[in-house]
Amino acid sequence: MEVTALENDERYLRAKKKVENLKEFYRHLAVYLLINVLIFAINLYTFQGYWWFIYPLGGWGIGVAMHGLSVFEDRDSNSKWEEKKIKEYMEKDKKK
């Protein structure tokens, strides 16, 4: 029964970490949108002929996209393999 409690704790910790990562991504996205709207407004007000706001928009946008990929990437297949190996090694340890 101890193994089940341990597995449940591990699942809870993994789920909690996923939620934290998701919150961080949404916070990052909100700040990105807010700041870039502000930069666009400044660009519109000051230099109407030259659209320089696209440079920070694009550069930071790449960072936000990479952050999103890291958060939404399916890591379950990798973690299932890890869990299988952990159980395998635990069984080998038990036999000794």
C-alpha positions as CSV (number, residue, x, y, z in Angstrom):
1,M,0.0,0.0,0.0
2,E,3.0,2.3,0.5
3,V,3.8,2.1,-3.2
4,T,0.3,3.3,-4.1
5,A,0.6,6.3,-1.8
6,L,4.0,7.1,-3.3
7,E,2.7,6.9,-6.8
8,N,-0.3,9.1,-5.9
9,D,2.1,11.7,-4.4
10,E,4.3,11.6,-7.5
11,R,1.2,12.0,-9.7
12,Y,0.0,14.9,-7.5
13,L,3.4,16.6,-7.7
14,R,3.6,16.2,-11.5
15,A,0.1,17.6,-11.9
16,K,0.9,20.5,-9.6
17,K,4.1,21.3,-11.6
18,K,2.1,21.2,-14.9
19,V,-0.4,23.6,-13.5
20,E,2.4,26.0,-12.2
21,N,4.0,25.9,-15.7
22,L,0.7,26.6,-17.3
23,K,0.1,29.6,-15.0
24,E,3.6,30.9,-15.8
25,F,3.0,30.6,-19.5
26,Y,-0.4,32.5,-19.3
27,R,1.2,35.2,-17.2
28,H,4.0,35.5,-19.8
29,L,1.5,35.7,-22.6
30,A,-0.6,38.4,-20.8
31,V,2.5,40.5,-20.2
32,Y,3.6,40.0,-23.8
33,L,0.3,41.2,-25.1
34,L,0.0,44.1,-22.7
35,I,3.5,45.5,-23.3
36,N,3.3,45.0,-27.1
37,V,0.0,46.9,-27.3
38,L,1.7,49.7,-25.3
39,I,4.7,49.6,-27.6
40,F,2.4,49.7,-30.7
41,A,0.6,52.8,-29.2
42,I,3.9,54.5,-28.6
43,N,5.0,53.7,-32.2
44,L,1.7,54.9,-33.6
45,Y,2.0,58.2,-31.6
46,T,5.6,59.0,-32.3
47,F,6.9,57.5,-35.6
48,Q,3.9,56.8,-37.8
49,G,6.0,56.2,-41.0
50,Y,8.3,53.5,-39.5
51,W,6.8,50.5,-37.8
52,W,9.7,49.6,-35.4
53,F,7.3,47.9,-32.9
54,I,7.4,44.7,-35.0
55,Y,11.0,43.9,-33.9
56,P,10.3,43.5,-30.2
57,L,6.9,41.9,-31.1
58,G,8.6,39.3,-33.3
59,G,11.6,38.7,-31.0
60,W,9.6,38.3,-27.9
61,G,7.0,36.4,-29.8
62,I,9.5,33.7,-30.6
63,G,10.3,33.4,-26.9
64,V,6.6,33.2,-26.0
65,A,6.1,30.5,-28.7
66,M,9.0,28.5,-27.4
67,H,7.7,28.8,-23.8
68,G,4.3,27.6,-25.1
69,L,5.8,24.6,-26.8
70,S,7.6,23.6,-23.7
71,V,4.5,23.8,-21.6
72,F,2.1,22.1,-24.0
73,E,4.5,19.5,-25.3
74,D,3.3,15.9,-24.6
75,R,5.8,14.5,-22.1
76,D,3.5,11.7,-20.9
77,S,5.1,9.2,-23.3
78,N,8.5,9.9,-21.8
79,S,7.3,9.9,-18.2
80,K,5.5,6.5,-18.8
81,W,8.9,5.1,-19.9
82,E,10.6,6.6,-16.8
83,E,7.9,5.1,-14.5
84,K,8.3,1.7,-16.1
85,K,12.1,1.8,-15.6
86,I,11.7,3.0,-12.0
87,K,9.3,0.1,-11.2
88,E,11.7,-2.3,-13.0
89,Y,14.6,-1.2,-10.9
90,M,12.6,-1.3,-7.7
91,E,11.5,-4.9,-8.4
92,K,15.2,-5.9,-9.0
93,D,16.1,-4.2,-5.7
94,K,13.3,-6.2,-3.9
95,K,14.7,-9.5,-5.2
96,K,18.1,-8.8,-3.8
